[in-house]
Amino acid sequence: MANERPQVVIVGAGFGGLWAVRGLAGAPVDVLLVDRNNYHTFLPLLYQVAAAELEPEAIAYPIRSILREMPNARFLLAEVEEVDLAARQLQTSVGPVPYDYLVLALGSAPHFFGVPGAREHAFTLKSMEDAIRLRNHVLGRFEAAQWQQDPDARARALTFVVVGGGPTGVEFAGALAELINGPLRRDYPDLDFRSARVILLEAQSTLLPGLPERLQQYARRRLEQMGVDVRLQALVEEIAPAQVRIRAGEVIQSDTVVWTAGVQGVPGADRWGLPTGRAGRVAVLPTLQVPGHPEVYVIGDLAYVEQEGRPLPMVAPVATQQGKAVAANLRRQLQGQELQPFRYRDRGTMATIGRNAAVAQVYGRSFTGFIAWVLWLGVHLFNLIGFRNRLLVMLSWAWDYFFYERVVRLQMPRLDPDGK
Amino acid sequence: MANERPQVVIVGAGFGGLWAVRGLAGAPVDVLLVDRNNYHTFLPLLYQVAAAELEPEAIAYPIRSILREMPNARFLLAEVEEVDLAARQLQTSVGPVPYDYLVLALGSAPHFFGVPGAREHAFTLKSMEDAIRLRNHVLGRFEAAQWQQDPDARARALTFVVVGGGPTGVEFAGALAELINGPLRRDYPDLDFRSARVILLEAQSTLLPGLPERLQQYARRRLEQMGVDVRLQALVEEIAPAQVRIRAGEVIQSDTVVWTAGVQGVPGADRWGLPTGRAGRVAVLPTLQVPGHPEVYVIGDLAYVEQEGRPLPMVAPVATQQGKAVAANLRRQLQGQELQPFRYRDRGTMATIGRNAAVAQVYGRSFTGFIAWVLWLGVHLFNLIGFRNRLLVMLSWAWDYFFYERVVRLQMPRLDPDGK
């Protein structure tokens, strides 16, 4: 594979990495995309895998299918272990990979803010394995409650605590409540559902911080109508096996604590000599380059960029736009042109709560209810990769909508037989 | 759950157990179905999961969905650890389960015939986890071959050995050859596919023993046309890491050996005092009852029944018919009527080889090629449970047929990161 063209290595096949690769199609470079999975995960719908609404395959897409139309791009399935900025080389699980230009789009990991027991005892929602493990566990708790004779243990099995009132926490709490009150009620006719509870804990005084107050209050009201116990200013102090302690001193007994309260840049970047700051993110120049390393770009959740004095959020649209921007800047750099500073165009934010219920802020306008929900459906279907995946997702959503049914209530495969 | 009605416990939600439950709908009994999984697996299509043709969800169906329409049936997710025939009680992973009548439909496990290393180093195709593990491994071997510099190691990665020329071996070898020669060739444009081989080893002198000679020869010819290296009278002597030794003294270097050469009744039955014979199967009376235990029935792969002096094969149609028969006999038994001996109606056997190619023997008539293939498709779609699963399977098959594409080329989820 000897050649004279510069080698661009892009690490991470999330939104940032994928759009960076696409933006380099036909450019006079060889692109190598490195990821630990052979598929791209559509993370905005991951919570629906965890809520037994979608099969994992519906939100995964083979990376090699995406690259087939790009003769100048190749793929390497590997874990990046180290970045040697001086030698311009990566250490990976399958050997060293040299680069001329590097784009790090490694994404984020859960941020536990040092809460004792959170890392050990809470479920997270950052990867396909996380989602499958959580789905299997939730379904398993109902199976356990069915034969459990001890009422306390049964209540613990049927109590689900979601930590974090951001979009992921709100969406998962809503989806979980609908799963329990619809399909699972029909699955377990003998079970007393009065002890089945979904509790959403948010440390701040409102859900969906950052959205207009009208949307925050709508989200809270709808969740409460769906039976979710929303608790604001409820800071988690400690998570132990089968219980959560919140600041008020209250202890909630629960077999299932899902942590969605924080994200940080993937660990490791500081070790490699990259300038990491708050939440482990790499502070980059406005051009998305690493200071002192014009050949290294960082994009997506791992990049720390401020705009109008505020850090950009760690969300898919930022990563997508940065992926496109980095490809454009790389093309400029190759031609000796001046690079352009990245500018995020915020089209809006949306979160779905349940059937016919969502909140959306689009180009500064606020929507709630059915309109927001249809907007949310459309945007997510449009952004999914692959016609077949769109079809699968539509099929599952239609099934749910018309038959109040979740078809993938499967504890499958067994990842760890003993559970968490 | 105290009640006066007899408790029928059915262990295993495969074809036998499921049809037994269905046959008891509305009967004056309480039925408890016990399985280690919360879903029914459509095993005849398991090899297509392993060949990245179908997603696991397409051939799995939630057991509780099946039981919803049966008010007298309940489900218990548990592993059966012991059967206490004297006390009429099961020991399960979640506690004791008493029964008045018991139907054991536990199925089968791989039979290695004592071949050294087979259990430790070969992949099997008996459960969803098996199929997912094998699919991930096969795809992973191509990823490894892509960066592997050592030509011997690369050849080992790209050599796939299927042991057993029965229907499962023939079907998987064909599906694997089509996966490799179609989608994977396009996925790995840089890879030299001359070293990619599928080798099918059969100890006897023909593939598909038991079928008419014309079908056997057709199957062999078609597999060879598809590039499968078919070796007859090739008895496996030993399987070691990355190699297979066959009787002729020849050693095949391969990272992937798939064992489909034999099945036996699930282990354990002998321990519980059931009269097990050849291949660990329980010899039952013609009524499917265990001798000396009129309240215990054994059906499906675990049951040993002779008809016209020959043992019935361990296949889905036998299990299905026995499930129906056992339900009918239980109804007779409850009413004090005389039980009926089971009689298997053999409608035929079929195996698919690849695109437009299958063999089928139906009511004594033989078919090959396109007609047999269409028959095979129709029978399998018809027997799948659930409208959505049929839709999913049809969708995947249509995609494959028209676009020569396998859409679920996903190494997901990671069951054991280090592989086998």
Contacts between the chains, C-beta under 8 A, distances in Angstrom:
chain1	res1	chain2	res2	distance
A	1	B	190	7.4
A	37	B	411	6.8
A	37	B	412	7.1
A	38	B	139	6.4
A	38	B	143	6.6
A	38	B	409	7.2
A	38	B	410	6.6
A	38	B	411	4.9
A	39	B	410	4.8
A	39	B	411	7.4
A	39	B	412	6.3
A	55	B	55	5.9
A	55	B	56	8.0
A	55	B	57	4.1
A	56	B	55	8.0
A	56	B	410	7.9
A	56	B	412	6.0
A	56	B	413	7.0
A	57	B	55	4.1
A	57	B	57	7.0
A	57	B	407	7.9
A	57	B	408	5.4
A	57	B	410	6.4
A	57	B	412	7.7
A	60	B	410	5.2
A	60	B	412	6.1
A	62	B	187	7.6
A	62	B	407	7.8
A	62	B	409	4.6
A	62	B	410	6.3
A	64	B	187	4.1
A	64	B	188	7.7
A	64	B	409	7.2
A	65	B	187	7.7
A	65	B	409	7.5
A	68	B	186	6.1
A	68	B	187	7.4
A	74	B	190	7.0
A	76	B	146	7.5
A	76	B	147	6.5
A	77	B	140	7.5
A	77	B	143	4.1
A	77	B	146	8.0
A	77	B	411	7.8
A	78	B	147	7.8
A	94	B	144	7.7
A	94	B	147	5.2
A	95	B	147	6.8
A	128	B	412	5.8
A	128	B	413	5.7
A	129	B	413	4.7
A	129	B	414	6.1
A	132	B	413	5.1
A	139	B	38	6.3
A	140	B	77	7.5
A	143	B	38	6.6
A	143	B	77	4.1
A	144	B	94	7.7
A	146	B	76	7.5
A	146	B	77	8.0
A	147	B	76	6.6
A	147	B	78	7.8
A	147	B	94	5.2
A	147	B	95	6.8
A	186	B	68	6.1
A	187	B	62	7.6
A	187	B	64	4.1
A	187	B	65	7.7
A	187	B	68	7.4
A	188	B	64	7.7
A	190	B	1	7.5
A	190	B	74	7.1
A	386	B	407	7.8
A	388	B	395	7.1
A	388	B	399	6.5
A	388	B	407	5.4
A	391	B	395	7.0
A	392	B	392	7.6
A	395	B	388	7.1
A	395	B	391	7.1
A	399	B	388	6.5
A	407	B	57	7.9
A	407	B	62	7.8
A	407	B	386	7.8
A	407	B	388	5.4
A	408	B	57	5.4
A	409	B	38	7.2
A	409	B	62	4.6
A	409	B	64	7.2
A	409	B	65	7.5
A	410	B	38	6.6
A	410	B	39	4.8
A	410	B	56	7.9
A	410	B	57	6.4
A	410	B	60	5.2
A	410	B	62	6.3
A	411	B	37	6.8
A	411	B	38	4.8
A	411	B	39	7.4
A	411	B	77	7.8
A	412	B	37	7.2
A	412	B	39	6.3
A	412	B	56	6.1
A	412	B	57	7.7
A	412	B	60	6.1
A	412	B	128	5.9
A	413	B	56	7.0
A	413	B	128	5.7
A	413	B	129	4.8
A	413	B	132	5.2
A	413	B	413	7.1
A	413	B	415	6.3
A	414	B	129	6.1
A	415	B	413	6.3
A	415	B	415	6.8
